[in-house]
């Protein structure tokens, strides 16, 4: 006897596993992007090659016992936040308010 319900259940398991796999891949890509951003910031700021910049991130991650993706996320957010604050300070400078030009 053929049971349609059990047949559907048998097909749901691989579908569910595929969806879970896709979710993991998306998360990995997101993590990779933020790690690459952090690596790029270090490369630009210190003129390090990519492998040395990555080694700095890994070493710091291990030193403070934080996952690499979390460290990279915090680092990028701190850098972006500092740049935003700096831009706001320049925008609030009296010379900028009067002339519309930045202060160098």
HELIX and SHEET records of a PDB file:
HELIX    1   1 UNK A    4  UNK A   46  1                                  43    
HELIX    2   2 UNK A   50  UNK A   64  1                                  15    
HELIX    3   3 UNK A   68  UNK A   92  1                                  25    
HELIX    4   4 UNK A   94  UNK A   99  1                                   6    
END                                                                             
